[in-house]
Amino acid sequence: MSIYKKAIGKQFQHLHPMLQKRYEISSLNSFQGSGVMEKLSGGPVWLYPFFFLGTKWKLLFPESGENITFVIKNTPRKGKNGEEQIHWERIFYFDKKKRYFNALMSLDEERSIIKDYLGEPALMYSDLAFNVNDASGSITIQSQDQRLVLGRWEIPLPRIFQGLATVTESYLEKEKAFHIKVKVENPIIGSLFSYEGVFRDDASDKESISY
């Protein structure tokens, strides 16, 4: 059973069937998709030096634009203690540049929370809570408590220094594609990073072509 199915619990059955398939990532299967982000925006210009520095950790970047080619890869891994992990590689293509927004996730079974380590090596940590919209079958993911990761040290961040993410993912029947909307906000600064667009399961596309 995937870590996401365990975290979501009984709500998982109310997800759209294609989202259920997408989040059944485990040691037995992975996911790769590709598509286009219709719009991608960053934060205030004065933060760009920090975003550029973030490229060193494959975490955030200063570029923005429209109709940005996008690839997502979710790959299962095993931690040093045998913990099941899912590596998230999100790649955005800006002309000749590739920018990343990567993470490594695992499950806190006691709290039914996904542990999200952002960057490579990890620079930020965030608890993630998953909620299903029963009416539409979509899923909303929200970040909660966050910590700054400095090697072995993890320092809790006051809320005014946090970048809180809200992710909404749904399946579009007509387009046969996943729609995603991501927004990262700070309580003081406002929007830090956002993107919205569609992507398709590469495996499904290959099956349809071969058929």
Secondary structure, 3 states (H helix, E strand, C coil): CCHHHHHHHHHHHHCCHHHHHHCCCECCECEEEEEEEEEEEECCHHHHHHHHHHHHHCCCCCCCEEEEEEEEEEEEEECCCCCEEEEEEEEEEECCEEEECCEEEEEECCCCEEEEEECCCCCEEEEEEEEEECCCCEEEEEEEEEEEEECCEEEECCHHHCCEEEEEEEEECCCCEEEEEEEEEECCCEEEEEEEEEEEEHHHHHHHHHC
